[in-house]
Amino acid sequence: MLKNLKQAVVILALLSVLTGIIYPLLVTAVAQLAFPSKANGSIIYKDGKAVGSELIGQAFSDPKYFWGRPSATSGYPDNAMASGGSNLGPTNPALADAVKARAIALLAADSDNKSPIPVDLVTASASGLDPHISPAAALYQVPRVARARGLSEEMLKGLVAKHTENRQLGLLGEERVNVLELNLELDASRP
């Protein structure tokens, strides 16, 4: 029995070193060599300073910026430490009230806009951290942003088109616009 216990301890130690140290180091090294930006969180830099990640939404509320999806995180909007959806079902009155309140806020920010409000501007994503909106949601906001910045709607539509990402491999997901990247270019286009 002592012999079996000794073998078990040796195997446990070897597997712990292999799967707990060697394998993670190997995977980390390959990721750093092959995909350094992705392995380090897809950080976006402006003037050498980190301003966000391509993967995590940020709360924009100023009318001169495009706004992302509502966040369902607790504490504060787009809190990466509290990722998660609201878990409210489609028949839950609290979800209906939240959607109505968000729609009223959008209408208050742009009372001249009579277009239907895209659903992703009034509903949170499953993670509560989605950095993307649909091209329709971005285009819905063009008149407000154009007015707030004194820019032409055509120029802003061009920026939206430039930042529209296609489906992955032409099949997966939907077309989308990264709100942070769009707003950063918007700031760069006019000081």
N, C-alpha and C positions, 0 to 999 in steps of 0.2 A: 504494500500500500504506500509506503514511503517513496518507493521508486516511481509510482504513478503520480504522486503528488509533486515530486521534483520535476517530472516531465511536464506536467500541467503548468507549473509555475514558469518553467523555461519557455514553453510555447506562448503563454500569456505575455511574458516579457518581450519576446520576439515580435509577436503580432502587435503589441502596443507600440513598440518602436517603429515597426513597419507602417502601420495604419495611422498612428497618432503623430508621427514626426516625419518620416521619410516621404510618405505619399503626399501629405499636405505641402511639404516644401517643394516637391517635384511639380505638383500642380500649380503652385504659386509661381515658380520659376518659369514654367511654360507660358502661363498667362501673362506674366510681365514681359516676356520676350515677344510673344505673338500678338497680344492685344493690350499694350500698356495703358491706354486711355480707359478702356473698359474695365480692366483689372483694378484701376484706381478710382472707380466711381463715376466715370464719364463727366469729370468736372469741367465746367465752362469758365474760361479766364477772360477777363477784360483788363487791359493795361497791366498784365502780370499779376492780377489779383483774382482769386477765386470768387465768382459771383453766384454760383449755383451748380446744379447738376442737370444733365440732359434727362435724367430719370425721375426727378422729384419736382413736383409742381411748386410754384411760389405764389403767394397771395399778392395780387395787384388790385388796387381799388381806385387809383387815380384815373379820372376819365381820359387822360391822354395816353393810357396804356391799354393794350388788349388784356382782357381778363380771362383767366383759366376756369376750369371746372370748379364748382364749389367743393370744399374740402369737408370730409366727414371725420377728421381727426379731432381728438379732444385736446384741451389745453389752449391751442391756438391753431389757425389754419395751416395746413400743410406741415404738420408736426411729424417728422419722419420717425420719431420715437413712439408714436401712437398710431401707426398705420392700421387702417381697417375701415370697413364700410359702416354705415349706420345700422345695417341689418333690419331696416324698416321695410316691410312688405308693401306691395303696390296698393293694398286696401287699407293700410294703416293711416288714420287721419293725421298723424304727426308728419308723415311724409308728404301728404297732400298740402298741409299747412306750410311746410318748409318750401315746397316747390312754388306755391302761390306767393310767398314772401320774396323769394328770389326773383320771380317774374315781375313783381311790383317794383323791386329795386332796379331791375334792368330798364323797365319802362320809365321810371323816375330819372334815371341817368340819361335817357335818350327818348324823350316824349314824342319826338317827331317820327321815330322809327315805327312804322306800322307793319313791318315784316313779321311773320311767325317766329317766335323765339325757338332756336334749336334746343333740343332736349338736353344736350350736354352742358348748356349754360345754367340749367336749373336743377340738375341731378348730379350727385357725387359719384365717382367711380368706386369700384369694389375696394380698392386700396385706400381711397381718400387722398391719394397723392399724385394723381395722373397729371403729367406735365403737358399733355396734349389736349387740343380741342379739334373738332372737325373743321374742315375748310368753311362749311356753312356757318359755324359759330364765329369764326374769325371774320367772315364777310358781313355777318350781321352787325358787328361792332365797328366796321369801317366808317360809317357816317359820324358816330360819336367821336372816334379818335381823330378823324380828319378835322372836325370842328374844333376840338380841344387844342389841336396842334397847328391849325391854320394850313393844313396840307391838302392836296387834292385827293379825292377818293380814288382816282385812277392810279396814283402813285402807291397808295396803300394796298390796293387790290394787287398790284404788281409784287409788292413785298409779301403778301399772303401767298400768292402763287409761287414765288421763289422759295418760300419756307414750307410749302406743302410736300410732305413725304408720302411716297406711294406705298401701296401694300407691300409687305415683305415677300420677296420672291414672286411678286405679282399676284399672289393668292391669299396670303394671310393678313388678317386684320383689315383695317379701313384706312383710307387716306387720312392724314392727320397733320396738325401744325403744332410745333413746339412753341409754346407761348413765351418762354424766357428768351429763346433765340430770336424770335420775331421782335420782341420788345427791345432787345439789345441792339439789333440792327436799326430799329426805329430811332433809338437814341443816337446812334452813330450817324444816321442820315441827316439829322438836323440837331445841331448843338443846343 
